[in-house]
Amino acid sequence: SDGTGFYVNRYCHPGQDGTHMDPPAHFVEGLRTIDEIRLNETLLPLVVLDVHEKVAENPDYEISMEDVREYEQQYGLIPKNSFVALYTGWSSRWSLGLEAMENLDAQGVGHTPGWSLGAAVPVRDPRDYRQWP
């Protein structure tokens, strides 16, 4: 305070970073809107697949069913209807600026980690993904 008895801090953080929820209607007309989603549908067991060491070696790393199986060998089966998140370590690039986050090559192609289709579909599918090959 400068003696006026008034002290202010300013805080900011980027949007699109866990600050909101997109309902199905956001992407497909006619599907459920935010007011149609019950609160108990948003409270799920959390599972975090930590692949940051693999991403450090390969920025194009795609999470596979092998990563899911490795997690389950160490921690047990992923509960049905869990929220499965990734820890890639990519957030450590945030303070390094946009170039580090985009990780573009000479042709302008970004190299970032993500889900392989082989893991994303079974894990998000409402069926029991353990039945998948």
Phi, psi and chi 1 to 4 in degrees:
 res  aa     phi    psi   chi1   chi2   chi3   chi4
   1 SER       -  148.3  170.1      -      -      -
   2 ASP   -98.3   18.4   61.5    3.4      -      -
   3 GLY    97.6   -4.0      -      -      -      -
   4 THR   -87.7  -10.8   63.2      -      -      -
   5 GLY    81.0   13.3      -      -      -      -
   6 PHE  -125.1  123.5 -172.5   76.3      -      -
   7 TYR  -135.1  129.4 -178.2   76.9      -      -
   8 VAL  -129.5  137.9  175.3      -      -      -
   9 ASN  -113.8  151.2  -77.1  -44.7      -      -
  10 ARG  -119.6  128.3  178.3  178.5  177.0 -178.1
  11 TYR  -122.5  144.2  -58.9   97.2      -      -
  12 CYS  -147.7  156.6   68.2      -      -      -
  13 HIS  -150.1  157.6   67.2   87.3      -      -
  14 PRO   -68.8  146.9   24.9  -32.3      -      -
  15 GLY   -77.4  179.5      -      -      -      -
  16 GLN    61.8   23.0  -53.5  -65.0  -20.2      -
  17 ASP  -126.6   62.0 -159.9   21.2      -      -
  18 GLY    78.9   18.0      -      -      -      -
  19 THR   -96.8   -6.8   59.6      -      -      -
  20 HIS  -157.3  176.5   70.2  -76.6      -      -
  21 MET  -131.5  132.3 -174.4  172.5   84.2      -
  22 ASP   -96.5  120.2  -72.7  -43.4      -      -
  23 PRO   -76.4  163.3   30.6  -35.9      -      -
  24 PRO   -53.8  -35.1  -27.5   35.7      -      -
  25 ALA   -65.0  -17.9      -      -      -      -
  26 HIS   -63.7  -28.2 -177.6  104.2      -      -
  27 PHE  -109.5  -31.0  -56.7  100.3      -      -
  28 VAL  -134.7  117.1  178.9      -      -      -
  29 GLU   -58.3  136.4 -172.1  175.2  -18.5      -
  30 GLY    95.8  -13.6      -      -      -      -
  31 LEU   -84.0  179.3  -66.3 -177.0      -      -
  32 ARG   -62.6  141.7  -66.8 -167.3  -52.3  165.3
  33 THR   -95.5  170.1   56.4      -      -      -
  34 ILE   -57.7  -35.7 -162.8   76.2      -      -
  35 ASP   -73.2   -9.9   59.3  -50.6      -      -
  36 GLU   -96.6   -0.8  -63.5  172.0  -43.2      -
  37 ILE   -97.0  120.3  -62.7  173.7      -      -
  38 ARG   -73.3  147.2  -63.9 -177.4  -46.0  -88.8
  39 LEU   -56.5  -39.9 -177.5   59.5      -      -
  40 ASN   -66.2  -15.9   68.2  -19.7      -      -
  41 GLU   -77.9  -14.7  -67.3  179.2   81.6      -
  42 THR   -99.3   -6.6   66.6      -      -      -
  43 LEU  -104.9  103.3  -56.3  172.3      -      -
  44 LEU  -126.6  155.9  -55.4  171.6      -      -
  45 PRO   -61.6  138.5  -17.2   27.3      -      -
  46 LEU  -102.7  132.8  174.2   63.8      -      -
  47 VAL  -124.5  132.1  169.5      -      -      -
  48 VAL  -118.9  119.3  179.3      -      -      -
  49 LEU   -89.6  115.6  -57.9  179.1      -      -
  50 ASP   -95.1  106.1 -178.8   -7.5      -      -
  51 VAL  -119.9   21.5  -65.8      -      -      -
  52 HIS   -61.9  -32.1   79.1  -81.8      -      -
  53 GLU   -69.0  -38.0  -69.5  176.6   -5.5      -
  54 LYS   -68.5  -38.4  -65.5  174.3 -177.9  179.0
  55 VAL   -67.4  -35.1  170.0      -      -      -
  56 ALA   -61.3  -32.2      -      -      -      -
  57 GLU   -86.1  -25.5  -67.7 -176.1   22.1      -
  58 ASN  -145.9   99.9  175.5    9.8      -      -
  59 PRO   -65.0  -15.4   20.5  -28.9      -      -
  60 ASP   -92.6   13.8  -72.6  -41.4      -      -
  61 TYR   -56.2  133.7 -171.3   77.0      -      -
  62 GLU  -112.6  125.8  -67.8 -175.6  -12.7      -
  63 ILE   -65.6  132.7  -73.1   68.8      -      -
  64 SER  -119.1  173.4   66.9      -      -      -
  65 MET   -63.6  -25.4  -77.3  -56.4  -68.1      -
  66 GLU   -62.5  -39.0 -177.4   59.5   30.0      -
  67 ASP   -63.2  -40.2  -65.8  -56.0      -      -
  68 VAL   -63.3  -45.4  173.5      -      -      -
  69 ARG   -64.5  -38.7  -70.6 -176.5 -172.4  100.4
  70 GLU   -62.1  -42.4  -73.6  174.9   12.5      -
  71 TYR   -59.0  -47.6  173.8   92.8      -      -
  72 GLU   -67.1  -32.2  -69.1 -172.9  -31.2      -
  73 GLN   -64.4  -36.0  -75.6  176.4  -14.2      -
  74 GLN   -84.3  -40.0 -173.8  169.3   -3.7      -
  75 TYR  -115.8   -7.3  -59.7  105.0      -      -
  76 GLY   100.7  172.2      -      -      -      -
  77 LEU   -62.1  141.5  -64.6  178.8      -      -
  78 ILE   -70.0  124.3  -65.8  173.3      -      -
  79 PRO   -60.8  142.4  -19.7   30.4      -      -
  80 LYS   -58.1  143.8 -137.5  172.9  174.6  179.1
  81 ASN    65.9   28.9  -59.9  -43.8      -      -
  82 SER   -83.9  159.5  -67.0      -      -      -
  83 PHE   -93.5  116.4 -177.2   93.1      -      -
  84 VAL  -102.9  115.1 -179.1      -      -      -
  85 ALA  -110.9  162.7      -      -      -      -
  86 LEU  -112.7  141.5  -57.7  177.8      -      -
  87 TYR  -113.8  106.2  174.1   64.9      -      -
  88 THR  -102.2  -13.0   63.9      -      -      -
  89 GLY    81.1   -2.7      -      -      -      -
  90 TRP   -62.0  -27.2 -151.4 -105.5      -      -
  91 SER   -62.7  -21.2   60.4      -      -      -
  92 SER   -66.1  -16.3   66.0      -      -      -
  93 ARG   -81.7  -14.5  -66.6  170.0  171.4 -106.1
  94 TRP   -52.8  -47.1 -177.5 -102.4      -      -
  95 SER   -72.1  -11.8   63.3      -      -      -
  96 LEU   -87.7   -9.4  -56.8  175.8      -      -
  97 GLY   105.0  174.2      -      -      -      -
  98 LEU   -59.6  -41.6 -177.6   59.9      -      -
  99 GLU   -58.1  -42.3  -75.4 -175.5   23.4      -
 100 ALA   -66.8  -37.4      -      -      -      -
 101 MET   -69.2  -44.2  -68.8  -64.2  -69.3      -
 102 GLU   -72.6  -35.9  -69.6  180.0  -30.6      -
 103 ASN    52.2   54.1 -161.1   33.8      -      -
 104 LEU   -79.2  143.5  -57.6  178.1      -      -
 105 ASP   -89.4 -174.3   64.4   18.1      -      -
 106 ALA   -61.9  -24.6      -      -      -      -
 107 GLN   -91.5    1.9  -71.1   73.2   43.1      -
 108 GLY    84.2   14.6      -      -      -      -
 109 VAL   -91.4  128.2  175.4      -      -      -
 110 GLY   -76.8  144.4      -      -      -      -
 111 HIS  -123.4  103.3  -64.0  -85.5      -      -
 112 THR  -139.4  154.0   58.5      -      -      -
 113 PRO   -76.9  164.2   27.3  -32.6      -      -
 114 GLY  -177.7 -172.4      -      -      -      -
 115 TRP   -80.9  141.6  -72.7   92.3      -      -
 116 SER   -81.7  153.1   69.7      -      -      -
 117 LEU   -60.6  -35.2 -168.2   56.5      -      -
 118 GLY   -62.7  -24.0      -      -      -      -
 119 ALA  -102.6  -36.7      -      -      -      -
 120 ALA   -65.6  -44.7      -      -      -      -
 121 VAL   -65.3  -51.3  171.3      -      -      -
 122 PRO   -62.0  -39.2  -21.7   31.0      -      -
 123 VAL   -70.3  -35.5  169.1      -      -      -
 124 ARG   -88.4  -15.1   72.2  125.5 -176.2  101.9
 125 ASP   -69.2  136.3 -164.0  -70.9      -      -
 126 PRO   -65.4  -18.1   19.1  -26.8      -      -
 127 ARG   -72.2  168.8  -66.6  174.6  -74.4  171.0
 128 ASP   -74.9  107.2 -173.3  -10.6      -      -
 129 TYR   -64.2  -17.4   71.9   88.5      -      -
 130 ARG   -66.2  -13.7  -72.0  175.4 -151.3   70.8
 131 GLN   -82.0   -9.2  -58.0  -58.3  -47.2      -
 132 TRP   -78.8  154.7  -70.6   60.5      -      -
 133 PRO   -66.2      -   10.8  -13.8      -      -
